[in-house]
Amino acid sequence: MNAPATAVSRAARVQHVVSPGGVAAWLVEDYAVPLVAMEFSFAGGGSQDPAGKAGAGALLASLLDEGAGDLEAEAFHRALDDHAIRLSFSAERDEFYGHLQTLSRHTEKAFELMALALNAPRFDAEPIERVRGQINAVLRRESADPDAMAAQAWRRTAWAGHPYARSARGELGEIDAVTRDDLVSLHGRILARDTLKVSVVGAIDAETLGRQLDALFARLPAKAQLTPIPEIAIQGLGRRIVVEYDVPQANIRFGRPGLARRDPDYIPAMVVNHILGGGAFTSRLWQEVREKRGLTYSVYSMLATAEHSPSFIGSTSTKNERAAESLSVIETECARLAAEGPTAEELEKAKKYLVGSYALRFDTSTKIAGHLLQLQRDGFEAEYLDRRNAEVEAVTLDDARRAATRLIGDAKLLVAIVGRPEGVAEQAAA
């Protein structure tokens, strides 16, 4: 799938496989290397964690390969290692993901072990406490990390009272409250066939994959039992939160509402974000904050498409005594882009980069499988692989100006700063 879209249809290579039991998957057969990569997901990640037990999904994800069926944790890992199989799971904000990579000659064994992990996890006491300790160690480290602290302060204000206010990785004090019964319950509620999406790339044919899909997923519940998650608008626009912390640099997190992935203006907004802060070395923020003023080593912005509250967020760090100046430059550039839109030259350069770099999503089997999975999660058909670059190329200056207005609006940002920033005071929402 490395050829340019204008020369070869990427979508034409995607097969829609449906198992005898009705489990669907997207498949790209590729025998160039003897590997098989599978990416799959279920709806419901950290946002499904029980109240007061943030991190339950993360704990569940980390335990599925810690013993299954008649194999205890050590034996299960030894079986993976003996066959060079990579199997892992992760819980993000709205999705629960699985990842498999194996040599084609070990496909049968890989699917056998994965089927055990999905359908018969043991949740033994020792792995639960060991993994809980590992997660707590990460959370304790993050509790003293200024960048993680800024992200937490921003998240808790932007989505106060909502599941998104919690970290999908967990919260100190809450992960300890998660019991084995919670894990069993969450496993039964989330891992279900009605929200399952699967993408497979590599040396496997459709017939073989169809049989394996049933072995892997057909025994899971037909329907998920998900707690409804309400829509929420980002709160606190115009507010500045200052968390005093004795470090030489101020860590700054800023953001405001974004655009949903299926919004008609999302592609123009993606181009606009590349111009503002998404393009490394070329963006306005990079040029104004780093190159012209030397205020930071790094500054960026991005679009985050959380299902119930898309956002436009960014981050930087700078000396405490220059935090006010850095923030002023960021706010000025946001306001200028919202008011004027990009220049014709900026637009053409951004489109050229975004079209050309799209091929980098197809240079490994794992990347291809991951991108195909994301398209499914976003509600696209495979033909979008051939349409995406055309949509980027079609963005006009009027489109970009409209998107900039929608994305940045009045340029009011919710800002969280961790450090001892000089000249920056706590400020209520305007």
N, C-alpha and C positions, 0 to 999 in steps of 0.2 A: 504493500500500500504506500510505497514511497514516491511513486510517479506523480507529477503535477496533475491536479484535477482536470485541467484542460486536455491532457493527453489520455488519461485512463480514468474510467469511472471507479471511484472507491466504493460507491454504494453497490455496484454490480457484483462485487466480490462477497458481499454479506449475504449469507444464507439464513433464512428463517427456519429454524428447526423446531419441530413440535414432537415431543416424545409420545410413545403409545399411551402414557398416562396423562397427557395434556400439558406437560411442562414445556414452556417455550424458551428459546435461547437464540441469540444471534451468533453465527459462526463464520469465521474467516479461515478457510483451510490454507495452510502455508507449510510446505515441506522443505523450505530452504534450510531450516535448522531443525533438529529432532527435539523440539520442545512443544509443550502445551501450556498455555496460560489461560486461566479462568478468573474472571471477576464477577461477583454477584452481590446483590444487596436486597435488603428488606426495608420497608418503610418503618420508621421508629427507631431513633437512636437515643441520645442522651435526654431528649425532650420527654421520653417515656419513663424516665427514672421516677420511682415513687417519691412522694413528698418527703423531704427530710433525709433522702437517701441518694443524693446526687453522686453519680459514679457507678451506679448499679449496672448500667449498660457496659461501661468500660470494664468493670470487673467480669461481667459475663463474657465479653469478647476475649479477654485474656485467659479465660479458663476453658474455653471449648477445646483447646488442644492440650490441656493438662490432664489427660486421661479420658478414655471413652471406651464403652463396651467392657471387654474383659482386660483391657490394657490400662494399667496405672500410668501415672504421668511419665515416669522415667522410661517405661517400656514404649509408650506412645512416641515420645521424642526420639528414642533410639530407632524406632521403625522409620520415622521421617528421615533421620540423618543417614541411616543405612541405604536409603534409596534416593538421597539428594533431593528430597521433596521439600518445597517451601509452602507452608500452610499457615495462614494467620487470619485474624478477624479484628475488626475495629468498629467502635461505635462513635459516629460523628453526631452532629446536632439533630439531624432529622432522619438519618439512615444508619443501618447496621450492615457492615460490609464484610465480605469474605474474599480471600485472595489465595490462589493456588498456582504454583508453577512447578512443572515436573518434566523430566526427560520422557520422551514418548514411549520408551521401552518400559517405563515404570508407571504408565498411565493407570493401569488396572489397580495397582497397589495404592496409588495416590487417591484415586476415587474411593477405594475401600476405606482408607483412613479418614478421608473427609466425610464420608457417609456416617461413620461412627461419631465423629466430632459433632456433626449437625444433629443426629438423631438420638445418640446415646451418651451424652456427656456425663461424667461421673460426679463432678462437683464434690470431690473428696475434701475432707477437712484440711489436710496439710497443704494442698495447693491453694485452697481458698485463702488461708492465712498468709501463706508465702506471697501470693500475688497481691493481696490486700496491702501487705507491707511494702511491696515494690511501688504500688500506686501512691501510697502515703509518702514514701520517700520523694517521689517526683513532686507531689503537691507541696511538701515542706520546702523543697528547693525553690519551687515557683513562688511560694509565699514570701521569699526574700529576694526574688529576681525583679528588678524595677520594671522591665518590659512586661512581664507577666502581670505584675501588680497594676500597671496602667491599663492593660487589657481588661483585667477584672473590674477595676473601678468604672471603666467605660461601659462594660457589659451590664453591670448591676444597675447603672443609672439608665441606660438606654432602654432596657427591658425590665425595669423594676416590677416585681410581682408576677413575672412570666417565667415559664421554664427556660427560656433563652438566657435569663440572668445567671443561670448556673453554668458552670463549666461542664462540658460533656465528659471531661476526664475525671470529674469528681470535685468534691469540696472537702477540705480538712474537717474532720469531726463527723461528716455524714457518711463517708465510705465505711466507717467502722460499724455503722448501724445496719448495713446490708447483710441479710442472713442467707443461708442456703435456700430456704423456702422462697425468698425474694428472687433468687437467681432462677430457680425452677419455674416460678410463675412468669418471670419476664421472658424466659426462653419460650414458653408455651404461647405467650401473647404476641411476640414479635416475629418469630421465625415461622412464617406461614406463606402458603403458596400464592395467595391473591395479590400480594405486593412484591413478589419475587421478580427480579430482573437478572438475566444471565447473559454474559458475553464470553465467548471462547475463541481463542486464536491459536493456530498451530497445527501440528501434524496429527490430525484426527478428522475422520470423515463424519458426515451427518448421521449415518445409521448408527455408528458406534456411539456417538455423542447422545443420540436419542435414548439408547438403552441406559446409558450412564445417568442421564438426567433423572430418570425414574428411580434408579437406585439411590441417588443423592437426595432428592427432594420429595418424592411421591408420598412418603410417610409423614411428612410435616402436616400440621393442621391446614385445612382448606382456607380458612379465613383468620386474619389477624384480629386481635382484640385490643385495639389501640385507644388510648385515652385521647379524646379530641383536644387539639391544641388551638387556642384562639389566635386570630390575626392580631397583630399589635404594631402600632406606629412607634418609631423611635422617639423617645422622650428626651427632654432636657436640652433642646436646641438653643444655642446661645449661652449655655452654662459652661463654666470652667470649674473642674474639680481638681484641687491640689492636695496630693497626699505627701506630706512631709516625710522625707527619707534621706538619711545622711549618705549620699553618694555624690561623686563629682559631676555627674551628668544628669540632666533632666530627661526623662523618657516621656514622650508625648504621644498620645493616641487621640485621633480626631475622627469625626464621622457625622453622617446624617442619613436620612432615608435614601435607598437606592431604587433600582428598577427590577421587577421580576424578570426571570429569564425569558418568559414568553411574551413580554411586553413588546409591542411593535417598535419601540424606541430603544430596545436593549442594545442592538448592534451599533447604532449611532452613539449610544452612551459608552459602549466599550471603546469605540474609537476616541471619544472625548476623554475618557479616563486615561487612555494611553498617552494622549497629548499632555494631560495635566500631571499625572504622577505614575502612570503604569509603564512608561517606556524608560528602561534603565539607560542612563547617560544622555538621553535626549529630551526627557520630559521638562516641562516648565519648572516644576518643583525642584528637580535635580539641578537645573541650570541656575535658578534663582537662589536656592537655599545653600547648595553645596558649591557649585563652580564659581559663582560671582562673589559670594560672601564667606565661603569657607565655614559655614555654621555647623556642618554635620558631615559624617561619612556616608550616610544613607538616608533617603527619604522616599516614600512611595505612597501611592494610593491604589485602591482596587475596588472592584465590585464584588460583593458577597451576596449570593442568591439564596439565603435561608428561606425556606418554604413559606414561613408565616410573617417574615419581616425582612425583606431584602435591604441591604445597606451599602453605602459608599463609605469606606473607611481608609484611614491612612495612619502612618506612624513615622516618627523620627526620634532622634536623641541628639542632645547638644549640651554644651557647657551650661551650668545653672545660670551664669551671668548673661547668657545670650538666648535664654529660652523665650523671653518676651519678643525679642527681635525675630527669632525663627517663626514663632507663632504668627506674628504680624505679617511676615512675608507669605506664609501659607494662606492665611485668610485673604490677603490682598490678591494673590493669584487666583484663588477660587472665585472671588468676586469679579475679577477682571474677565475670566473666562465665561462666567455666567452672563455678564453684561454684553460682551463683545463677540463671544464665540471664538473658534479657532481661525487662524489665517488659512488661505487656500494652500499655501506651501506646507503648513503643519498637517493639514488634512491629508494631502496626497502622500506625504512621508509616512504618516501613521497607517494609512490603508495599505501602502506597499509593504510595510513591515508586518502587519497582522496577516496579510495574505501569504507572504513568503514564509513566515515562521509557522504557519499552520502545519506544514509538512513534518515539523519536529514532533508532532503528536503521534506519528506513525512510524517511528524509526526502531521500535522494539515491539515484540508481541505483547508485552505487559502494558505498554502505553496504548497500543491499539485497543486491547480489550477494555482498558479503563475508560478510554474515550467513548467507545461504543456503549458501555454501561451508562455513562453520564448522559448520552443522548437519549437513551431509553428512560432514564429517571426524569429527564426534562420534558418528556412527552414527544420527542421527534421520531420520525421514521428514518430508516437508513439513507434514504435519498438526500437527506440534509447534508450528508458528507460532500455531495457534489454541489450543493446550493450555498453553503456557508460562505465561501470566498466571494461568490457573486454578490451576496448581500453586503459584504464589507465594501466591495468595490463600488456598489451602487450608492453609498452614503454621500449625500451632497452637503454643501455648506449650510443650506437651510435645515437639512436634517440634523446636522451636528449642532447648530445653534439652538434648535428646539430641544435637543437632548441635553445640552449644557444647561439650559434654563430649567428643565425638569429635574436634572440630577443635582444641580448645585443651588438652584432657586435663589433665595435671598442670601445665600452663603453663610447662614448661621450654622455653626458647628457645635456639636457636643465635644468638649475637650477634657481629657483626663491627663494630668501631669504628675509624675512621681519623681521626687527629688527635692531640691531646695531652690526652686526657680526664682531668680531675682526679677522683680517687676511684674510678676504674675500673681494675682490674688484670686482667692476663691470668688466665684461670681455666680449669681443665680441666673436662671434662664431669663433671657430678654423678653 
